[in-house]
Amino acid sequence: MAFKEKGVAFKGDGIIIFQDVSQAIQVEKVIKGAGYEVKLIAPPPELRMGCDLALEINLVESTGIERLMKEKDAACVGIFPLMKGTAELCEIVKITDYGQWTMVKAGNMKIAFDKGSGMIVNISGGGCPDIPYLHAEMVDKKLTEAPRPKDLGYTLCAVMLDLALEECLNLWNEGNN
Amino acid sequence: MMLIAGTIPNKDIPLTLGQVKLEEGFLVADGQCFSRIQGTGAMINAALATINHLKLEPPQVLVVGDIGDGKGSRELYSYLIDNIDELSPDVFVMHYCLPIMALMKQLCKAIENSKKRPFMIADAGAMYAAKGAGLASEFDIMTPDPSEIAFLADPKATHPAYIAEHLFKCDSSKIPEQIAAAFENGSAAKLLLVKGKTDYIASDGSILKTVKEPDVSTLEAIGGTGDTITGLVSAFVYAGLKPQEAAIVAAKTNRMAGKFAQPTPATKVGQIIDQFPAVFEKYLCEWSEVCYK
């Protein structure tokens, strides 16, 4: 069973799973009202949680959608990739030592910071439109004072950048304790 | 005509189409002024510096403000879908934007139905959208970095954040395998320029050439140094170089500009682009058939 508008074939690659049908309907209105593409669908069998109503979204927009739901006090079970067999969010980080600087890489995103001052000196990688914006907002700020990508960004690139920042903060705190 | 399309991290910039120029350190098109050092701006800056050196007609740019919510990206796709036939570019480059697969499908369809098919280059969000939509092979050149070639190699991933862990963990020695997998999956453009410690130029699953020198390892940490490669290869294709040669010269130029700049991880990409004229003066005649002194 799928709740689809006839003739509309939105093909997002992400799915939001809810505990109950009314939540899904309510959140669909909120997300649509904010200008995101969204569609009520039946979740695939492997993602069913006992309720057969979910929302199809563009996965790359999950950060902005999650924040919007939080602002509206709308709960969900989780957001998942829709394609069967898709890997989970890649949460491994790689660290490169450049002497005075450290670079942390998470997925497709990298942050370089000065070991002495804790200043973010560069952000590289990514392809979503919030990354150049986050670059402008974060570079030349201290790790501890920079805005969190999860708070300002909207996309999966921002999620990866936040993961990199988290690791930078861990390294910074370890080095100063 | 060369057309570069992409988003700018300033939500106040409306959809803007015009010939681009550099004025007092900023890019300007149709009266709109934007930064040359991030994302699409860095790519345009690199392309413009190259095109100016080659004394060609500056590119037309289609830019729009988008800080990630996708509103500007949707306007950009929509305008291109409706107008790509009339715009009729010889070289079409698409860069930062929200990767919206359904809109990329519509755009590729519109290009297919156009009177003239442009030479198509994608990087950043446009590359993600094309791969996710199963349309990567519609493009002539893509310029992934090592994490993005892992994404192209992963048949299930629709964004680099979801690449399988075993692909992310791979060291750079596995890049040739990932290139082969990307072509096998139909997730590669006709030619790939994989930028990294070693730059790989590959077509039809085979590596045609590698560029390793000069080795300037700090470039990886500098935001925008991948965007500059995309701008360079686009400009050299526009100048008439064959795609493979354009990719080789682009890779060499970026590395040499890095060497000239003597960068640290704190260097900004504008300082690298500012070295392009000196690199062209010294090496372009030696490296290619496009030679203007």
Contacts between the chains, C-beta under 8 A, distances in Angstrom:
chain1	res1	chain2	res2	distance
A	10	B	102	6.7
A	11	B	101	6.6
A	11	B	102	5.4
A	12	B	102	8.0
A	13	B	101	6.8
A	13	B	132	6.5
A	13	B	158	4.3
A	13	B	159	7.9
A	35	B	69	7.3
A	35	B	70	7.7
A	35	B	71	6.2
A	36	B	70	7.5
A	37	B	100	7.7
A	37	B	102	7.7
A	58	B	70	7.8
A	58	B	98	7.6
A	58	B	99	8.0
A	58	B	100	6.1
A	58	B	101	7.7
A	59	B	158	6.3
A	59	B	159	6.3
A	59	B	162	7.6
A	60	B	98	6.4
A	60	B	99	5.4
A	60	B	100	7.9
A	60	B	128	7.5
A	60	B	158	7.8
A	60	B	159	5.4
A	61	B	70	6.2
A	61	B	98	7.1
A	64	B	68	6.7
A	64	B	69	5.9
A	64	B	70	7.8
A	81	B	156	8.0
A	81	B	158	7.0
A	81	B	162	5.7
A	83	B	156	5.6
A	83	B	158	6.7
A	85	B	156	5.0
A	86	B	156	4.7
A	86	B	157	6.7
A	86	B	158	7.5
A	86	B	162	5.6
A	87	B	154	7.3
A	87	B	156	6.8
A	87	B	157	6.9
A	87	B	162	5.6
A	87	B	163	6.5
A	87	B	164	4.2
A	87	B	165	6.5
A	88	B	162	7.6
A	89	B	161	5.9
A	89	B	162	6.3
A	90	B	160	7.9
A	90	B	161	6.1
A	90	B	162	6.6
A	90	B	163	5.5
A	90	B	164	7.8
A	90	B	165	6.0
A	90	B	168	5.1
A	92	B	165	6.1
A	92	B	168	5.7
A	92	B	169	6.4
A	96	B	220	7.6
A	96	B	221	7.5
A	98	B	217	7.9
A	98	B	218	6.4
A	98	B	221	6.6
A	98	B	264	7.6
A	98	B	265	5.1
A	100	B	264	7.4
A	101	B	221	7.0
A	101	B	264	7.0
A	101	B	265	4.1
A	101	B	266	6.9
A	103	B	220	7.2
A	103	B	221	4.6
A	103	B	265	6.4
A	105	B	147	7.5
A	107	B	147	6.2
A	107	B	160	5.6
A	107	B	161	5.0
A	107	B	163	7.3
A	107	B	168	7.0
A	108	B	145	7.4
A	108	B	147	4.2
A	108	B	148	6.1
A	108	B	151	7.2
A	108	B	160	3.8
A	108	B	161	7.1
A	110	B	220	7.2
A	110	B	221	6.4
A	112	B	221	4.1
A	112	B	222	7.9
A	112	B	265	4.1
A	112	B	266	7.4
A	114	B	266	6.9
A	121	B	221	7.9
A	121	B	265	5.7
A	121	B	266	3.8
A	122	B	221	5.4
A	122	B	222	5.4
A	122	B	223	5.0
A	122	B	265	5.8
A	122	B	266	6.6
A	122	B	267	7.9
A	122	B	268	7.7
A	123	B	223	5.0
A	124	B	220	7.1
A	124	B	221	6.4
A	124	B	222	6.2
A	124	B	223	3.9
A	124	B	224	7.0
A	124	B	225	7.0
A	124	B	226	7.2
A	125	B	145	6.6
A	125	B	147	6.8
A	125	B	223	7.8
A	125	B	226	7.5
A	126	B	124	7.4
A	127	B	96	6.2
A	127	B	99	7.0
A	127	B	123	7.1
A	127	B	124	3.3
A	127	B	125	4.2
A	127	B	126	7.7
A	127	B	127	6.5
A	127	B	128	5.4
A	127	B	148	7.7
A	127	B	160	7.8
A	128	B	68	6.4
A	128	B	96	7.4
A	128	B	98	6.2
A	128	B	99	7.0
A	128	B	124	7.9
A	128	B	125	5.4
A	128	B	128	7.8
A	129	B	7	4.1
A	129	B	9	6.9
A	129	B	39	7.6
A	129	B	66	4.0
A	129	B	67	6.7
A	129	B	68	5.2
A	129	B	70	7.4
A	129	B	72	6.9
A	129	B	73	6.0
A	129	B	96	5.4
A	129	B	97	6.1
A	129	B	98	5.8
A	129	B	125	6.7
A	130	B	9	7.7
A	130	B	67	5.8
A	130	B	68	2.6
A	131	B	39	6.7
A	131	B	68	8.0
A	131	B	96	7.5
A	132	B	7	7.8
A	132	B	8	7.5
A	132	B	9	3.9
A	132	B	38	3.7
A	132	B	39	3.5
A	132	B	40	7.3
A	132	B	41	7.4
A	132	B	96	6.4
A	133	B	9	3.6
A	133	B	67	4.2
A	133	B	68	6.2
A	135	B	9	7.5
A	135	B	38	5.2
A	135	B	39	7.7
A	135	B	223	5.7
A	136	B	9	5.8
A	136	B	35	7.6
A	136	B	38	6.4
A	139	B	223	7.5
A	153	B	68	5.5
A	154	B	67	7.7
A	154	B	68	3.5
A	154	B	69	5.3
A	154	B	70	7.1
A	155	B	68	5.5
A	155	B	98	6.9
A	156	B	159	4.8
A	156	B	160	7.8
A	156	B	161	3.9
A	156	B	162	7.5
A	157	B	160	7.9
A	157	B	161	7.1
A	158	B	68	6.7
A	159	B	161	6.0
A	160	B	160	7.6
A	160	B	161	5.2
